[in-house]
Amino acid sequence: MLNDVGYFEEDGFTLLEILIVLLLIGLLLGGLVPHYGSSKEKASELVDQANIRLISGAAQDYRLDIGIFPSTVNDLMLNTTGSEHWRGPYLDKWPLNPYVETRVYQIGEMGQVDY
């Protein structure tokens, strides 16, 4: 567009300005991505520990009612033994492993929770 003097007025950004902005955005994202990965790993670890504590507590409640530890996590949700002393469900929902959803938690003979 011509101005009063006859020169073109430049609208928009120069290539250098655009490159500087892209460089700054790249630097900001580069600093945030490693923090996201470590935060996700820490969150998965905390969920796993909470699931183990939840299942352990439910297994102890089951043992107090039935007299033995459950053989599977499924026993905490359904009366698979047919016992009249069963007062469950001891878990509201199936706890998912935050690392690999297809791996389920196992309960040992002494009530210890494992994979």
C-alpha positions as CSV (number, residue, x, y, z in Angstrom):
1,M,0.0,0.0,0.0
2,L,1.4,3.4,-0.9
3,N,1.7,6.1,1.7
4,D,1.5,9.9,1.2
5,V,5.2,10.1,0.1
6,G,4.9,7.3,-2.5
7,Y,6.6,4.5,-0.6
8,F,5.2,1.1,0.2
9,E,4.3,0.5,3.8
10,E,5.2,-3.0,5.0
11,D,2.6,-4.9,6.9
12,G,3.4,-8.1,8.8
13,F,6.5,-9.7,10.2
14,T,9.9,-10.2,8.7
15,L,11.4,-13.7,8.3
16,L,13.9,-12.9,11.1
17,E,11.1,-12.0,13.6
18,I,9.2,-15.2,12.8
19,L,12.4,-17.3,13.2
20,I,13.1,-15.7,16.5
21,V,9.6,-16.5,17.8
22,L,9.8,-20.1,16.6
23,L,13.2,-20.4,18.3
24,L,11.8,-19.1,21.6
25,I,8.8,-21.5,21.4
26,G,11.2,-24.4,20.7
27,L,13.3,-23.5,23.7
28,L,10.2,-23.3,26.0
29,L,8.9,-26.7,24.8
30,G,12.3,-28.3,25.0
31,G,12.4,-27.4,28.7
32,L,8.9,-28.7,29.5
33,V,9.0,-32.1,27.7
34,P,11.5,-33.7,30.1
35,H,9.5,-32.6,33.1
36,Y,6.3,-34.1,31.7
37,G,7.9,-37.5,31.3
38,S,9.2,-37.6,34.8
39,S,5.9,-36.3,36.2
40,K,4.0,-39.1,34.4
41,E,6.4,-41.7,35.7
42,K,6.0,-40.4,39.3
43,A,2.2,-40.4,39.0
44,S,2.2,-44.0,37.8
45,E,4.4,-45.0,40.7
46,L,2.1,-43.3,43.2
47,V,-1.0,-44.9,41.6
48,D,0.7,-48.3,41.8
49,Q,1.5,-47.9,45.5
50,A,-2.0,-46.7,46.2
51,N,-3.5,-49.8,44.4
52,I,-1.2,-52.1,46.4
53,R,-2.2,-50.5,49.7
54,L,-5.9,-50.6,48.7
55,I,-5.8,-54.3,47.7
56,S,-3.8,-55.2,50.9
57,G,-6.3,-53.5,53.1
58,A,-9.2,-55.2,51.3
59,A,-7.4,-58.6,51.6
60,Q,-7.1,-58.1,55.3
61,D,-10.8,-57.3,55.6
62,Y,-11.6,-60.4,53.6
63,R,-9.4,-62.5,55.9
64,L,-11.1,-61.1,59.0
65,D,-14.5,-62.1,57.6
66,I,-13.7,-65.4,55.9
67,G,-10.7,-66.7,57.9
68,I,-8.3,-67.0,54.9
69,F,-6.7,-64.6,52.4
70,P,-8.3,-64.4,49.0
71,S,-6.6,-66.2,46.2
72,T,-7.3,-63.5,43.6
73,V,-8.4,-59.9,43.4
74,N,-11.6,-61.2,41.9
75,D,-12.4,-62.8,45.3
76,L,-12.5,-59.3,46.8
77,M,-15.2,-58.2,44.4
78,L,-17.4,-61.4,44.1
79,N,-18.3,-64.1,46.5
80,T,-16.6,-66.9,44.7
81,T,-16.4,-69.2,47.7
82,G,-20.1,-69.0,48.5
83,S,-19.3,-68.3,52.1
84,E,-22.1,-66.9,54.3
85,H,-19.5,-64.7,56.1
86,W,-18.5,-62.8,53.0
87,R,-19.4,-59.1,53.5
88,G,-18.0,-57.7,50.3
89,P,-17.5,-56.4,47.8
90,Y,-14.2,-55.3,49.4
91,L,-13.2,-53.2,46.4
92,D,-15.5,-50.8,44.5
93,K,-13.7,-51.3,41.2
94,W,-11.0,-53.4,39.6
95,P,-7.6,-51.7,40.2
96,L,-5.7,-51.2,36.9
97,N,-1.9,-51.5,36.8
98,P,-0.7,-48.0,35.7
99,Y,2.3,-49.4,33.9
100,V,0.7,-52.2,31.9
101,E,-3.1,-52.5,32.1
102,T,-3.1,-56.2,31.0
103,R,-1.0,-57.1,34.1
104,V,-3.2,-57.8,37.1
105,Y,-2.4,-57.7,40.7
106,Q,-2.0,-61.0,42.5
107,I,-2.5,-61.9,46.2
108,G,-0.1,-64.3,47.8
109,E,-0.9,-66.9,50.5
110,M,0.1,-64.4,53.3
111,G,-1.9,-61.5,51.8
112,Q,1.1,-59.8,50.0
113,V,0.2,-58.1,46.8
114,D,2.3,-58.7,43.7
115,Y,2.0,-58.7,39.9
